[in-house]
């Protein structure tokens, strides 16, 4: 069913063990049937294949001792997050016809990365072929090889954090959020860079900050601020550099990176700046919230006017207290219909956990409310989402309230 996508970005590889003898079409039917509606209409496998976003499901089977072992491959033209969601949905397939099955994702292959590697290798070969014929070729080859060398990403510490090759040898280290940030800085010649690699602070980063001069380089949004607050509590950071407002480190040009690092400020000054900005936000909020309507009615927040504007909401006192405690923790709390706490978990696990658990009515978390989370929460019957910040929300269901930490008011 369906053809190959126009341009394949990733390939999902899976292995399925079925407790009986089945055919390829049985396995493909089980995948379509058991994932239908699981991730909403936008990520329905049949629709994605019709649009060329997913390719044909390829299945190779081997039968032995009354069982069927299947190797499955699905080409994807979706982005990496959507591809990972599709992969997770496929892994949930647990029956084929009358037989039980166990599905395991064995790999997510970045096809473009492999193509780039082959292109670079071929370019080096071609330059070597021209070395004798063109006098300038050797210089050009050296330049290409130097760029390739600078682009090499390594790992640091027992956590295998994404890093540049000069973290150990350099007196100064630049700390960024993720692997994409490291790659962008390597691309522009910054080899003394290492990523946090997740919501929790790695021990290797804490120890590194004690031995070297450190520059924390964060995104120019609320998420960057949250990461800074979290890291500054446990690590010995010397300077903080920020991307331009609303921009991410991974998308900056070489000139923008150089300017941001040049404008770095001592950590003491950054802490004072954070407090000043926080007071200004609260001051603006108080000025706009002097007129209060009945609790059941919605008051527009300081973000009103945009498609994704947050709503002012009243919550029980214990929830308002939890909101303050969540600041800077990168954690989430799930509540039932009576505002009883069901579960506390890291923000990075929120989306996957929300798909699994039922009965959640309210979600409070130290992160950004995104369109993807809104869609998922609506499909799960959630009544309200409260995040540290509200992102650009294009589709906002009337049944779902959305608010930021600044919009919360205790009953």
C-alpha positions in Angstrom: 0.0 0.0 0.0 1.4 3.4 -1.0 4.8 4.1 -2.6 8.1 5.4 -1.4 8.2 9.0 -0.1 9.5 11.6 -2.5 12.6 12.2 -0.3 13.5 9.7 2.4 15.0 11.2 5.6 14.8 8.2 7.9 14.2 4.5 7.9 12.4 2.8 10.8 13.6 -0.8 11.3 11.7 -3.2 13.5 11.7 -6.9 14.4 8.5 -8.8 15.1 8.2 -12.2 16.7 4.8 -13.9 16.1 3.8 -17.0 18.0 2.3 -18.6 14.9 2.7 -19.0 11.2 1.6 -15.8 9.4 2.2 -14.1 6.0 3.6 -10.7 5.1 0.1 -9.2 4.4 -1.0 -10.4 7.9 1.8 -8.4 9.5 1.2 -5.3 7.5 -2.5 -5.5 8.2 -1.8 -5.8 12.0 0.5 -2.7 11.8 -2.2 -0.6 10.1 -5.0 -1.9 12.2 -3.5 -1.6 15.6 -2.0 1.9 15.0 -5.1 3.4 13.4 -6.3 6.4 15.5 -3.5 6.0 18.0 -1.7 9.2 17.2 -4.6 11.2 15.6 -5.5 11.8 12.0 -2.3 13.8 11.3 -0.1 10.8 12.0 -2.4 8.0 10.6 -0.2 5.6 8.6 -2.6 5.2 5.7 -3.0 9.0 5.3 0.8 9.5 5.6 1.4 6.9 2.8 -1.2 8.6 0.6 0.6 11.9 1.0 4.0 10.4 0.3 5.3 11.1 3.9 5.7 7.4 4.6 6.9 4.7 2.1 5.8 1.2 1.5 6.2 -1.2 4.5 8.8 -3.8 3.5 8.6 -7.1 5.4 10.9 -10.1 5.2 9.8 -13.2 7.1 11.5 -16.3 8.4 9.4 -19.3 9.8 10.8 -21.8 12.2 9.4 -24.1 14.9 5.8 -22.8 14.4 6.8 -19.2 14.8 7.3 -16.3 12.4 10.2 -13.8 12.6 9.7 -10.6 10.6 12.2 -7.9 9.7 10.3 -4.7 8.9 11.5 -1.4 7.3 9.5 1.8 6.8 11.0 4.8 4.9 9.9 8.2 6.4 9.9 11.7 5.1 8.6 13.1 8.4 10.7 15.0 10.9 12.7 13.1 13.5 10.1 13.6 16.3 7.2 12.5 14.2 9.3 9.5 12.9 10.0 8.5 16.5 6.3 8.7 17.4 5.4 6.4 14.4 8.2 4.0 15.5 6.9 3.9 19.1 3.3 3.3 17.8 4.6 0.4 15.6 6.4 -1.1 18.7 3.0 -1.3 20.4 1.7 -3.9 17.9 1.2 -7.1 20.0 -1.0 -9.4 17.9 -1.1 -10.7 14.4 -4.4 -12.4 13.7 -5.1 -14.9 16.5 -1.4 -15.0 17.5 0.4 -12.9 20.1 3.4 -10.9 18.9 6.3 -8.9 20.2 7.5 -5.9 18.2 10.9 -4.2 18.9 12.3 -1.2 17.1 15.9 -2.1 16.2 16.9 1.1 14.6 16.1 4.6 13.3 18.5 5.3 10.4 19.2 8.9 9.3 19.5 8.3 5.5 20.7 11.8 4.9 23.7 11.4 7.3 24.8 8.4 5.4 24.5 10.2 2.1 26.5 13.1 3.4 29.2 10.8 4.6 29.5 9.1 1.2 29.5 12.5 -0.6 32.4 13.8 1.6 34.4 10.6 1.1 33.8 10.8 -2.7 34.8 14.6 -2.7 38.1 13.7 -0.9 38.8 11.0 -3.5 38.0 13.4 -6.4 40.2 16.1 -5.0 43.1 13.6 -4.7 42.6 12.6 -8.3 43.0 16.2 -9.3 46.0 16.8 -7.1 48.5 16.3 -9.8 46.7 18.2 -12.5 45.7 21.4 -10.6 48.3 23.2 -8.5 45.7 24.7 -6.2 44.0 21.4 -5.5 46.2 20.5 -2.5 45.3 23.7 -0.8 41.7 23.1 -1.5 41.9 19.5 -0.3 43.6 20.6 2.9 40.8 23.1 3.5 38.1 20.4 2.9 39.9 18.0 5.2 40.2 20.6 7.9 36.5 21.4 7.7 35.7 17.7 8.0 38.1 17.4 11.0 36.4 20.3 12.7 33.0 18.7 12.1 33.9 15.5 14.0 31.7 15.0 17.0 32.9 12.9 19.9 31.5 11.9 23.3 32.6 13.1 26.7 32.4 11.4 30.1 30.6 8.2 31.2 27.3 9.7 30.1 28.8 9.9 26.5 27.7 13.5 26.1 27.9 15.0 22.6 31.1 17.1 22.4 33.9 18.6 20.3 37.4 17.0 20.2 39.0 19.8 22.3 37.0 19.7 25.5 39.8 18.0 27.4 42.6 20.0 26.0 41.0 23.5 26.2 41.2 25.8 29.2 37.7 27.1 28.4 34.6 25.0 27.6 31.3 26.1 26.0 28.3 24.2 27.4 25.2 24.0 25.2 21.9 22.1 25.5 21.9 19.4 22.9 23.7 17.5 20.1 22.4 19.9 17.3 24.0 22.8 19.2 27.3 21.0 19.3 27.2 20.3 15.6 26.4 23.9 14.7 29.3 25.2 16.8 31.7 22.6 15.3 30.6 23.7 11.9 31.8 27.2 12.7 35.1 26.1 14.2 34.3 25.9 17.9 35.8 22.6 19.0 35.7 23.1 22.8 32.0 22.5 23.2 29.9 19.9 25.1 26.2 19.3 25.5 24.1 18.7 28.6 22.3 16.0 26.7 19.0 16.0 28.6 16.9 17.5 31.4 19.0 16.2 34.3 22.5 17.7 34.9 25.2 15.1 34.1 27.9 14.6 36.8 30.6 15.1 34.2 29.4 18.7 33.6 29.5 19.5 37.3 33.0 18.1 37.6 34.2 19.8 34.4 32.9 23.2 35.7 35.2 22.9 38.7 38.3 22.4 36.6 37.8 24.7 33.6 36.5 28.2 32.8 33.0 27.5 31.5 30.6 29.5 29.3 26.9 28.4 29.3 25.5 29.1 25.8 21.7 29.0 25.9 18.7 29.5 23.5 17.1 33.0 23.6 13.8 31.8 25.0 12.1 30.7 28.2 13.5 27.2 27.8 17.1 28.5 27.8 16.4 30.4 31.0 15.0 27.3 32.7 18.1 25.3 31.7 20.3 28.1 33.1 18.5 28.2 36.4 18.8 24.4 36.7 22.5 24.3 35.9 23.6 27.3 37.9 22.3 25.6 41.1 24.8 22.7 40.8 27.7 23.7 38.6 30.4 26.3 38.8 29.6 28.4 35.7 31.7 31.5 34.9 29.9 33.2 32.1 26.5 33.0 30.3 25.9 33.7 26.6 22.5 33.9 25.0 21.2 33.5 21.5 19.1 36.4 20.1 15.5 36.5 21.5 13.4 33.7 20.1 16.4 32.0 18.4 18.0 28.7 19.1 21.8 28.0 19.2 21.5 25.3 16.6 20.2 27.7 14.0 22.6 30.6 14.5 25.1 31.7 11.8 28.8 31.9 12.5 28.6 35.7 12.9 25.7 35.4 15.3 27.5 32.8 17.4 30.6 35.0 17.6 28.6 38.0 18.6 26.7 36.0 21.3 29.9 34.6 22.8 31.5 38.1 22.7 28.6 39.5 24.6 28.7 36.9 27.3 28.2 38.2 30.9 29.6 37.0 34.3 27.2 34.6 36.0 26.6 37.0 38.9 25.4 39.6 36.4 23.2 37.1 34.6 21.5 36.0 37.9 20.7 39.7 38.6 19.4 40.1 35.1 17.1 37.1 35.5 15.6 38.5 38.7 15.1 41.9 37.1 13.3 40.4 34.1 11.2 38.2 36.4 10.1 41.2 38.4 9.3 43.2 35.3 7.1 40.3 34.0 5.3 40.1 37.3 4.9 43.9 37.4 3.4 43.9 34.0 1.1 41.0 34.9 -0.2 42.7 38.0 -0.9 45.9 36.1 -3.0 44.0 33.5 -4.7 41.7 36.0 -6.2 44.4 38.3 -9.6 43.8 36.7 -10.8 40.3 37.7 -14.0 38.6 36.4 -15.9 35.7 37.8 -13.7 32.5 38.3 -15.6 30.6 35.6 -14.8 33.2 32.9 -11.6 33.5 31.0 -9.3 36.6 31.4 -6.8 37.1 28.6 -3.1 36.9 29.6 -0.2 39.1 28.7 0.1 37.1 25.5 -3.4 37.9 24.3 -3.8 38.8 20.7 -1.8 35.9 19.4 -3.3 32.7 18.1 -1.8 30.7 21.0 -2.6 33.2 23.8 -2.8 31.7 27.3 -5.8 32.0 29.7 -5.8 33.2 33.2 -7.0 30.3 35.5 -7.8 29.7 39.1 -6.5 26.5 40.7 -6.6 25.0 44.2 -4.0 26.4 46.6 -1.9 23.2 46.6 -1.6 23.3 42.8 -0.6 27.0 42.8 2.1 26.1 45.4 3.2 23.2 43.1 3.6 25.6 40.2 6.1 27.7 42.2 8.0 24.5 43.2 8.2 23.3 39.6 10.0 26.4 38.4 13.5 25.4 37.1 13.0 21.7 37.8 12.0 20.5 34.2 9.4 18.3 35.8 5.7 17.7 35.2 2.7 16.7 37.4 -0.4 14.8 36.2 -3.7 15.4 38.1 -7.0 13.6 38.0 -10.4 15.3 37.7 -10.4 16.2 41.5 -6.9 17.8 41.3 -5.4 14.8 43.0 -1.8 14.2 42.0 -1.5 11.1 39.9 2.2 11.1 38.9 5.3 13.3 38.9 7.8 12.8 36.0 10.5 14.5 33.9 9.2 16.8 31.2 11.1 14.8 28.6 8.8 11.8 29.3 5.6 13.8 29.4 4.4 13.2 25.8 5.1 9.4 25.9 3.6 9.0 29.3 0.5 11.0 28.5 -0.2 8.6 25.6 0.0 5.6 28.0 -2.0 6.8 31.0 -5.8 7.4 31.2 -7.8 9.6 33.5 -5.6 12.7 33.4 -7.6 15.9 33.6 -4.9 18.5 34.3 -1.2 18.7 33.3 1.2 21.1 35.0 4.8 21.2 33.8 8.0 23.2 33.7 8.3 23.6 30.0 6.7 25.1 26.8 3.2 24.3 25.8 3.4 23.2 22.1 0.8 22.5 19.4 1.8 18.8 19.5 1.1 18.6 23.3 -2.2 20.5 22.9 -3.3 18.0 20.2 -2.3 15.0 22.3 -3.9 16.4 25.5 -7.2 17.1 23.7 -7.3 13.6 22.2 -6.7 12.2 25.8 -9.5 14.3 27.3 -7.3 16.6 29.3 -9.2 19.7 30.5 -6.3 22.1 31.2 -2.5 22.5 30.5 -0.4 24.8 32.6 3.2 25.3 31.3 6.1 27.6 32.2 5.5 29.3 28.8 2.9 29.0 26.0 4.3 28.6 22.5 2.6 29.3 19.2 -0.7 27.5 19.3 -2.5 27.5 15.9 -5.3 25.0 16.8 -6.8 25.6 20.2 -9.8 23.4 21.2 -12.5 25.2 23.0 -12.7 22.4 25.6 -9.1 22.7 26.6 -7.8 25.6 28.7 -4.1 26.6 28.2 -2.2 28.8 30.7 1.3 29.8 31.7 2.8 29.8 35.2 2.3 33.5 35.3 -1.5 33.1 34.7 -2.1 30.9 37.7 -4.1 32.2 40.6 -4.9 30.3 43.8 -8.6 29.9 44.7 
